[in-house]
Amino acid sequence: MGRIYDWIDRRFGIKPPHKNFLQRPVPQNLSYFYCLGGIAFTLYLAVLLTGMLLSFYYVPSEKEAFQSVVRITREVHFGALIRGLHKWSANLLILFVMLHTVRVFAQRAYRPPRELNWVAGTFILVLAFASGFTGYLLPWDQKAYWATVVGTGMAATVPFIGNHLLYLVRGGPEVDGATLVRFYSIHVIWIPLVTSLLLWAHFHMVKRQGISGGL
C-alpha cells in the first residue's frame, strides 16, 4: 500500500499541500476516548457503502418494498450480510456519536473558539437519529409501519402547526406509499448530503483549531 501511495503521490503531489492536515501536533494527554469520533466516522462510511449496495436491489414501492427486502436477504449473494452490516453500523453510529458528544461535553471542548464545531456536531447527532428513524420504515413490514405511525403522529401534537407538520412528514394524512418514497428520499439523498457537508465543516474546524486538550 505504501508503494501504491508513493506512486500516486509522485504524480499528483498529495503530501505537500496536505502536510498540515496529515502531520500536526496533538496534546500529550490524549486517550482512547479521543477515538470515539473517528470510530463514528468509520461507521458512517460503512453505512454509506452498504447503503449504496442495498440500493441496487431495494424498490421503494408500496407493493414491492417488503418483497425486495426479502429478496435481498434470501436470494442476493451476501445480501443478508450487507443488510446486517448496514443495520448494525447504523445502530453503532448513533451510539458512538452520542459517546463522542458526551466526551466533548464532559471535557468542555465546546468552549470558544470551538462553539461552532459543537453546533455542527449537534446537528450531526440529530441527523444520525433522523437517518435511523427514516430507515426504520424502509423494510415496510408491520413493525416498521406502526412504529412510523406512532413516531410521525407525535408531530400532530405540536401546537398550531401540528397538522401541517404531520402532512409534511407523511406526505399525506396517513402512512402510505407516499410516506415510504418520502422517507427513502430523505434517507438516501438528503441526510447523507447534509451530513457529509457538516462532517467536512467539522473536520475542517478541527484541523484549523487543533484538538482540544481537555479541561
C-alpha positions in Angstrom: 0.0 0.0 0.0 2.9 2.3 0.7 4.3 1.8 -2.7 1.0 2.5 -4.3 0.5 5.7 -2.3 4.1 6.8 -3.2 3.4 6.1 -6.9 0.2 8.2 -6.8 1.9 11.0 -4.8 4.7 11.3 -7.3 2.1 12.1 -10.0 -0.5 14.1 -8.0 1.6 15.6 -5.2 -0.8 14.8 -2.4 1.7 15.2 0.5 2.9 18.8 0.1 -0.4 20.7 0.1 -1.9 18.4 2.8 1.1 18.3 5.1 -0.6 20.4 7.7 -3.5 18.1 7.7 -1.6 14.8 7.7 1.0 15.9 10.2 0.0 18.2 13.0 0.8 18.4 16.8 -1.6 16.8 19.2 -2.0 17.3 23.0 0.1 15.0 25.2 -2.8 13.7 27.4 -4.8 12.0 24.6 -6.5 8.7 25.4 -8.7 6.2 23.6 -11.7 8.4 24.4 -10.5 10.7 21.6 -11.0 7.9 19.1 -14.8 7.9 19.5 -15.3 10.5 16.8 -13.0 8.6 14.4 -14.9 5.3 15.1 -18.2 7.1 14.4 -16.8 8.4 11.1 -15.7 4.9 10.1 -19.1 3.6 10.9 -20.6 6.4 8.8 -18.5 5.3 5.8 -19.7 1.7 6.4 -23.3 2.8 6.4 -22.8 4.8 3.2 -21.1 1.9 1.4 -23.6 -0.8 2.5 -26.5 1.5 1.8 -25.2 2.1 -1.8 -25.1 -1.7 -2.3 -28.6 -2.2 -0.9 -30.0 0.5 -3.2 -29.1 -1.7 -6.2 -31.9 -4.1 -5.2 -34.3 -2.2 -2.9 -37.5 -1.0 -4.5 -39.1 2.0 -2.7 -42.7 1.0 -3.7 -45.7 0.3 -1.5 -46.2 -3.0 -3.3 -42.6 -4.2 -3.8 -40.6 -2.8 -0.9 -41.1 -5.7 1.5 -40.5 -8.3 -1.2 -37.4 -6.6 -2.3 -36.0 -6.7 1.3 -36.9 -10.5 1.4 -35.1 -11.0 -1.9 -32.0 -9.1 -0.7 -32.0 -11.3 2.5 -32.7 -14.6 0.9 -31.6 -14.5 -2.8 -28.9 -11.9 -3.4 -25.4 -13.1 -2.8 -24.1 -11.7 0.6 -27.4 -9.7 0.8 -28.1 -10.8 4.3 -24.5 -9.9 5.3 -24.7 -6.5 3.7 -28.0 -5.7 5.2 -26.8 -6.8 8.7 -23.7 -4.7 8.3 -25.9 -1.7 7.4 -28.2 -2.2 10.3 -25.6 -2.7 13.0 -23.3 0.0 11.6 -26.2 2.5 11.7 -27.0 1.5 15.3 -23.4 1.7 16.4 -23.0 5.0 14.6 -25.7 6.6 16.8 -24.1 5.1 19.9 -20.6 6.4 19.1 -21.8 9.8 18.1 -23.6 10.0 21.4 -20.5 8.8 23.3 -18.3 11.3 21.4 -20.8 14.1 22.3 -20.7 13.1 26.0 -16.9 13.1 25.9 -16.8 16.6 24.3 -19.3 17.9 26.8 -17.6 16.3 29.8 -14.2 17.8 28.8 -15.8 21.2 27.9 -14.3 21.1 24.4 -17.3 23.1 23.2 -15.9 26.4 24.6 -14.7 29.2 22.3 -13.3 29.0 19.7 -14.9 25.6 19.2 -18.5 26.5 19.8 -19.4 26.3 16.1 -17.8 22.8 16.0 -20.1 21.9 18.8 -23.1 23.2 16.9 -22.1 21.2 13.8 -21.6 18.0 15.9 -25.0 18.5 17.5 -26.7 18.7 14.1 -24.8 15.5 13.0 -26.2 13.8 16.1 -29.7 14.9 15.2 -29.2 13.7 11.6 -28.0 10.3 12.8 -31.3 9.9 14.7 -33.2 11.1 11.7 -31.4 8.6 9.5 -32.3 5.8 11.9 -35.9 6.9 12.0 -36.4 7.2 8.2 -34.5 4.0 7.6 -36.7 2.0 10.0 -39.7 2.3 7.7 -37.9 1.0 4.6 -38.4 -2.8 5.2 -42.2 -1.9 5.0 -43.3 -4.6 7.5 -45.9 -4.4 10.3 -43.3 -3.4 12.9 -41.9 -0.6 10.7 -45.3 0.6 9.6 -46.8 1.0 13.1 -43.7 2.4 14.6 -43.7 5.1 11.9 -47.4 5.8 12.5 -46.7 6.4 16.2 -43.5 8.3 15.5 -44.9 10.6 12.9 -48.1 11.0 14.9 -46.1 12.9 17.5 -45.8 15.8 15.0 -49.5 16.4 15.3 -49.2 17.3 18.9 -47.2 20.4 18.2 -49.4 23.5 18.9 -50.9 25.4 16.0 -48.8 23.8 13.2 -49.1 20.1 14.2 -51.3 19.0 11.3 -49.1 20.8 8.8 -46.0 19.1 10.2 -47.9 15.7 10.1 -48.7 16.2 6.4 -45.1 17.4 5.7 -43.6 14.3 7.3 -46.0 11.7 6.0 -46.7 13.3 2.6 -50.4 13.0 3.4 -52.8 12.2 6.3 -51.8 8.6 6.6 -48.6 6.5 6.4 -48.7 5.0 2.9 -46.7 4.7 -0.3 -46.1 8.4 -0.4 -44.6 8.3 3.1 -42.3 5.4 2.0 -41.0 7.3 -1.0 -40.5 10.5 1.1 -38.6 8.6 3.8 -36.5 6.8 1.2 -35.6 10.1 -0.5 -34.7 11.7 2.9 -32.8 8.6 4.0 -30.6 8.1 0.9 -30.2 11.6 -0.5 -30.8 14.5 1.8 -29.5 13.1 5.1 -26.2 11.8 3.6 -25.7 15.0 1.7 -26.2 17.4 4.6 -24.3 15.0 7.0 -21.3 15.0 4.6 -21.3 18.8 4.4 -21.4 19.1 8.2 -18.7 16.5 8.6 -16.5 18.4 6.2 -17.1 21.6 8.3 -16.5 19.6 11.5 -13.1 18.2 10.3 -12.1 21.5 8.8 -12.6 23.3 12.1 -10.7 20.5 14.0 -7.8 20.9 11.5 -7.8 24.7 11.9 -8.3 24.9 15.7 -6.5 21.7 16.7 -7.6 19.0 19.1 -8.8 20.2 22.4 -6.5 19.2 25.3 -9.4 18.6 27.7 -10.4 20.6 30.8 
